[in-house]
């Protein structure tokens, strides 16, 4: 099956209610559980992956399937009716395109945590809290994130943060913008003379995932300037 069709199967799985009945902690999921649990295999995209397992790719496919299950389970907070309405508004070609985009992102994620984040962002898109463009932009930022930098940003205070390297990486992920006091320095990417602030996408990202820390981060970035 081509990637495009596989993408449509993933997207269709969003409106499947099988994930609701799973009592398994997906974090503890084993390969045997994945291949033998009928409830898991009844989820269209996972069942398709299980059928494709072979001796060469089993480990990678298992981890990929685990990320997909986590993604689906974390979007499950949205009611089934709301998910069905969302899916019905999108034509078959667009479903395949969006599903393929999500699969490619999940496959690239080096940590399970990123897949959970992506699910929360997609959930906000289903609920109409962010646009498709915002979903695309935040997904791009998650893909480029070095998670320890994000963890430092969430907890940091202006007094104990050594920002140059971390803030540069957050800038390249799109979560932070740089405001140069001297425009001539901007051409040389001289981060030492820059002011930092959250980008529009950075604010939306944090408002979805860490709403209780958004003001704290903004205040401390302002103090750092």
N, C-alpha and C positions, 0 to 999 in steps of 0.2 A: 504494500500500500504506500502511495506517495506521501511526502511530507504534508502536502496541502490537504489531502483527505484525513491524515492523522490529526492535523490541526482541527478540522471540523469535528472529529470524534471527541477530542478534548473539550471543545466548546460545548458540544451536546451533553457532555458529562456534567456540566455545571447545573443543568436542569434535571439531573437524575437524582432520585431520592435515596438511592442505595447507601450513600455515604452517611446518611442520617442514622442508619441502624448499626453502624460499626461501633462496637464497644471496646475495640482494641486501641491501646495507646500506640499510635503509629511510630512514635519514637523508639518503641521496643520491638517493632516489626522485624521478623526474620524472613529469610528467603523461603523457608518451608511454609510459613504462615501465608506468605504472599501467593504461593503457587497452589495452596490447598484450601484456603478459605474461600468458600463459594460467594460470600457476601462481597468480598473484595473483588473477586473475578467478575462479578456482575456489573461492576462499574465499567462502562464501555471502553474507555481509554486504557485502563489497567488490564482488563481482560485481553485486549489486543496485544499489549506488551508481553504479558505472560505467555501467550501463544508463540511469541517470536523468540523467547529465550533459547539460547544454545550454550554449549560449553565454553565458547570463546568469549561471549559478551555478557554472561549471566551477572557478574558482579556489577558492572557498569549499569546494565539494564535494571537491576534490583534497586540501586541507589537512585536511578532516574525515576522509577516507579514510586519509590518512597517519597521523593520530592513532589511528584504529581499528587499523590494521596494527601500529603500535608497541605498542598495548595488547595485542593478541593475541600478538605475538611475545614480549613480556615476561612473559606468563603461560605461555609454552611450556616453561619450566623444570620445570613440573609434568608428570609422566609422562602420556601419553595415556590410559592405563588409569585413572589417578586422576581425570583430568578427566571422563572418561566416567561414572565412578561418581558424581561430584559432580552432573553434569547430570541423571542418571537419578533422583536422589533428589528432584528438584524438578518439580512439576506444570507443565503447559503455561501456565496463567494466571500463575503466579509467575515462570516463565522470561521471559515477555513483560514483566512489571513490572520485574524486575531489569535485563533488557537495555535497556529504555527509560530507566531511571534512569542506567545507564552511558553510553548515547548522549548524553543531555542533558548530563551532566557533561563528556564529551569535547568536545562542541560548544562548551561555554562556556570550556574551558581556553584561556588566552591564550598558553600556552607548551607546547611538546612535553614539557618536563620534567615538568609536572604529569600528563600522560597516562601517562608512565612510572611515576610514583609511584602513580597509581591502579592500574595493572597489578600492581605489587608488593603493594599492599594486598589486591587481589582474589585474588592468588596465595596469600597467607596465609590468606584465607577458604576457598579451595578445599582447602587442606591441613589445615583445621580448627584453625589456630592462633588465629584470632579469630572471634567470632560475627558473624552478619549485622548485628546492632545496632552492633557495633564498626566493621564495614566501613562502614555508613551514616554513622556519626559521624566517622570519619577522612576519608571521602570529602568530607563537608561542610567539614571543616577545610582540606583540600587546595584545594577550590574557592575558599575565602575567603583563602587565603594570598597574601601579597605575597612572592615568592620571595627577594628580597634580604634581607628580615628573617630568613627561615629560614637563609639562608647565614651571616648574621652570628651567629645563635644557635648554629649548629653549631661555628663557629670561635672564639666569643668567650671572653675571660677577664674576670673581674670588674674588672680594672684598666683595660681599654681600651674598655669598653662604655658607650655613652651610651644608657640604656635607655628613657627615657620614651616616646618616640614608637613605637619598634620593639616594645617589650614591650606597649604598649597594643594595637597591631594584632595581635600574636600572641595576646593575651588574647581579642580579638574573633573570632579564628579558632578558639578553643577549645583551643589547645595549651598555654596557660598559665592558671593560676588566680591570683587575687589574694586575699591574706589581709590584711584591714585590722586594724591594731592598735587603731584607734579606730573602733568600729562606726558612730558618728555620721558619720564621713567617707565611709563606703561609699555613703550615699545621694547624695552629690555627685560620685561617681566621682573622688575626689581620689587620683590615682595616685602622688603624691609621698610619701604616708605609708603606702604598701602594701608588703607582702612578696610576692615572686613565687616560684612553684614550678610545675613541670610538672604538668599535669592528668593524670588517668588515661589519657585518650586521647592526650595528648602523649607520655607514656611509651611507649605501645604503638606509636604512629606512629614514634618515633625508634628503638625496639627493632627494628622491621622494616627501616627504611630506613638507619639510621645506628647500628647496635648498638655500634660501637666508640667512639662519641662520647656515648652516653647518660650514663654515669657522670660524664664530664667536664662535661657541661652541668649536671647536677644539682648537682655540687660547686660550680661557679662561681655558679650561682643562689643557693646557700646562702651563699656568701661575700658576695654582693652585698647580702643582706638586712641 
